[in-house]
Amino acid sequence: MTRVKRGSIAQKRRAKISFFTSSFRGAPSKLTRTSSQQRIKALVSAHRDRDRKKRDFRSLWISRINAIIAQNKNRVYCIYSRLMYNLYKSQLLLNRKIVAQIAILKGNCLFMIGKEIIQT
């Protein structure tokens, strides 16, 4: 029988893992066992943080809207929830991201929208 040299598939697998973890620091970029563990941990963190990023952005938009409303001198709306409720009730299809961008870039425009909602 001829001799069969094995290990090419395992070497390919290890090379694939080391390519993924090559940017890590220390042992996870050099050692096979720790690099495979760090790869799993990195993929788990990436999966978890994709959902967390959506949550964080939503809270950021809410806090931005709330800060602009609190700065208002005329006190058209002083509570974020009341503004969003009235936007919903008047069937203005503006999500929190758009309202936050309006609040940051054109704060007066947000107050004009608020006054129009109150008048109707």
N, C-alpha and C positions, 0 to 999 in steps of 0.2 A: 504494500500500500504506500501511496505517496504521502508525504507529510503535509498536513494542512496547518497553515499559520492562522491563528485567530486573533481577534482583538481589533480588527479594523472598524467594526461597527461601534464598539465601545469607545474607540478613539474619536470617531466622528461625533458621538454623543457628547463626550467630554469637551471636544473642541467647540461644539455649539454652545455648551454651558459657559465655557471660559470666554467665548466671544461676547455673550450677554453680560457677564460680570467683569469684563476687562476694565470698565471705568470705576469699579469699586476700589476702596483703599484697603491695603493690608492683605490678610489671609484670604478673605473672600474672593480676591482677584487671582490668587495663586493656587490655593489648595482646592482639590476637586470636591471633597465632601462639604467643606464650608461654603464653597461657591454654589453648589447645588441647593444648600439650605437657604442661602441669601437670595438666590434666584426665586425660590418659592415665596419667601417672605416679601420680596419686592413686588411680585405679581399680586399677592394678596393685598398688599398696601395700595397698589395702583387700582385694583378693583374696588376696594372700600372707599378710597378717596375720590373716585369719580362721582359717587353719590354724595359724598360730603361736600364736594365743590359746589354742587347745585344748591345745597342747603346754605353754604356760606355766602354765596352770591345773593340769594334771596334775602338773607338777613342784612347784608350790606345795603341792598336797595332800600329795604324798609328803614334802616337807620338814616340813610341819606334823605329820604323823603321826610322823615320825622324831624330831622335837623333843620331842613329848609322851612318846614311849617312852623317850627318853634321860633325861627328868626322873624317871622312875619309881624310887622308892626300893626297892621289893621286887624289881625286876629280873625281872618276869614274862617280858617280851620286851625284849631290848636291841637287836635288829636288826629293821628294818622288813621286810626280805624274808622273814624267818622267820614274822612275824606274818601277812603276806599269804598266804604259802604255806599256813599252817595254817587260815586263814579259807577258803581255796579248797578245801582237803582236807576240811574238815568241812562243806562245801556250804552255808556261810552266804553268801547272795547280797548282800553289801555291797560296793559299789564304793568307790573311793578317796575320792570326794567325800563320801559319807555317813560313812565312817570318819573323815575329817578333821573333819567337823562334830561328830561325837560326841566326838572327841578335844579339840576346842576348848571346846565347851559343857559336856560332861560327861566329864571326863577319867577319873573313877573308873569310869564305865560301860564305858569301853574296857578298863580293866584287869580288870573283872569278866568281860567277854566273853573276854578272853585267858585268864583262869583256868579258865573253863568249857571252853574249847577244849582246854586242857592236861589237864583231868580226863577228857575223853571219849576 
